[in-house]
Amino acid sequence: MPDLKGRLTPQEHEFVEAMVRSGDALYSATVAGYAQPASAASKVMRRPDIASAIQAQARARIQGEGSAVAAKVLIEIASDPTAPKAPRVAAATRLADMTQLGGLGPGGLDKPLSEMTRAELVEARQRAVAYLVELDAPVIEGTALPAPEPIVGGLFD
């Protein structure tokens, strides 16, 4: 059970860490030192705070260790001259996307609007407005003409 402040006990922390490493609840309960690992594993895994802690630690491990491994593998594939062309191009493209070499910077629309900061949203809005102005400009034979002056008054004024 968590302590009075809602924090996990050292034994529960050990269980969570073993669970993230192994994915095996019985093994994790044994490593954590529970007297009856089978029943403890079942009981502990039903707790929302334990499930949440396992998810958070697994996400942190994937983002840390996993991203480093993924980048290393992509670099190996992209730089292997004996590999088929399609996987090399795919790996190089993914690396370019990961490092934002494709032209979209931090303020680009490469992430959902709900995940952007206010500054990124303002920049994206300015780019969108500028693009709309460019689309509205009349073009003759590939040359942009200035927009016509707005007509003041009606036809019969």
C-alpha atoms as one frame of an Amber mdcrd trajectory, in Angstrom:
protein
   0.000   0.000   0.000   1.188   3.561  -0.649   2.324   5.635   2.299   0.106
   8.283   3.912   1.107  10.879   1.303   0.128   8.573  -1.586   3.699   7.715
  -2.580   4.751   4.202  -3.507   6.722   2.214  -0.955  10.291   1.103  -1.753
   8.979  -2.417  -2.418   6.365  -1.062  -4.838   9.038   1.022  -6.584  11.148
  -2.115  -6.986   8.135  -3.951  -8.398   7.472  -1.137 -10.909  11.113  -1.013
 -12.023  11.272  -4.804 -12.468   7.975  -4.740 -14.332   9.253  -2.096 -16.776
  12.427  -4.130 -17.404  10.809  -7.574 -17.711   7.069  -7.193 -18.357   6.526
 -10.199 -16.051   4.430  -9.483 -12.952   5.319 -12.725 -11.122   9.047 -12.197
 -11.698   8.708  -8.534 -10.636   6.927  -9.482  -7.405   9.662 -12.029  -6.670
  12.427  -9.479  -7.342  10.626  -6.913  -5.175  10.649  -9.377  -2.283   6.961
 -10.072  -1.765   6.355 -13.076   0.529   3.711 -14.561  -1.794   4.725 -13.331
  -5.252   1.839 -14.869  -7.211  -0.952 -13.330  -5.155   0.972 -10.081  -4.626
   1.583  -9.702  -8.370  -2.116 -10.076  -9.118  -3.116  -7.685  -6.343  -0.510
  -5.012  -7.125  -1.187  -5.046 -10.881  -4.872  -4.167 -10.283  -3.950  -0.896
  -8.569  -4.331   2.212 -10.780  -1.378   3.988  -9.140   0.928   1.049  -9.904
  -0.343   0.802 -13.499   0.190   4.540 -13.918   3.731   4.328 -12.485   4.576
   1.421 -14.818   3.278   3.369 -17.843   5.194   6.519 -16.868   8.481   4.652
 -16.332   8.038   2.629 -19.533   7.364   5.837 -21.503  10.451   7.483 -19.994
  12.572   4.440 -20.831  11.318   4.346 -24.423  11.896   8.066 -24.896  15.382
   7.860 -23.421  16.923   4.521 -24.315  14.538   3.717 -27.155  15.123   6.901
 -29.095  18.891   6.439 -28.855  18.634   2.863 -30.138  16.253   3.900 -32.934
  18.574   6.687 -34.075  21.582   4.341 -34.005  19.784   1.712 -36.108  18.540
   4.304 -38.603  22.062   5.695 -38.971  23.460   2.185 -39.507  20.863   1.406
 -42.194  21.203   4.765 -43.950  25.000   4.569 -44.062  25.302   0.903 -45.116
  26.280   0.926 -48.815  25.458  -2.797 -49.123  21.840  -2.341 -47.977  19.066
  -2.095 -50.575  18.277   1.419 -51.728  14.663   1.594 -50.482  15.464   0.912
 -46.795  18.434   3.306 -46.954  16.254   6.084 -48.383  13.508   5.377 -45.833
  16.026   5.489 -42.961  17.611   8.692 -44.262  14.175  10.297 -44.694  13.182
   9.357 -41.148  16.450  10.754 -39.800  15.851  13.993 -41.712  12.358  14.213
 -40.235  13.680  13.550 -36.735  16.290  16.288 -37.070  13.898  18.694 -38.846
  16.036  18.802 -41.979  12.844  18.672 -44.030  12.251  22.393 -43.547   9.705
  22.381 -40.745  11.158  24.010 -37.696   9.842  24.060 -34.154   7.005  26.346
 -35.240   6.002  24.130 -38.166   2.781  22.272 -38.566   4.514  18.961 -37.962
   2.622  18.486 -34.701  -1.015  18.886 -33.696  -2.209  22.403 -32.885  -3.133
  21.254 -29.376   0.538  20.468 -28.681   1.906  23.817 -29.907   2.924  26.641
 -27.622   1.344  30.058 -28.049   4.441  31.313 -29.882   4.338  28.352 -32.287
   0.634  28.949 -32.946   1.249  32.640 -33.662   4.065  31.770 -36.083   1.941
  29.122 -37.817  -0.919  31.641 -38.139   1.387  34.254 -39.664   2.704  31.734
 -42.180  -0.848  30.647 -43.069  -2.028  34.244 -43.555   1.010  35.042 -45.724
   0.325  31.956 -47.822  -3.343  32.907 -48.253  -2.319  36.400 -49.401   0.028
  34.785 -51.908  -2.766  32.526 -53.166  -5.131  35.478 -53.603  -2.650  37.478
 -55.711  -3.551  37.374 -59.439  -0.983  35.687 -61.675  -0.444  36.119 -65.424
   2.114  33.910 -67.146   3.889  33.138 -63.901   4.236  36.778 -62.845   2.349
  38.054 -59.841   0.376  41.250 -60.396  -0.630  43.621 -57.644  -4.111  42.989
 -56.324  -6.732  45.301 -57.889  -7.939  48.243 -55.864 -11.213  47.513 -54.095
 -14.257  49.118 -55.738 -15.794  51.740 -53.520 -19.531  52.124 -53.924 -21.880
  50.115 -56.043 -22.305  49.770 -59.809 -25.071  52.369 -60.002 -23.627  54.979
 -57.616
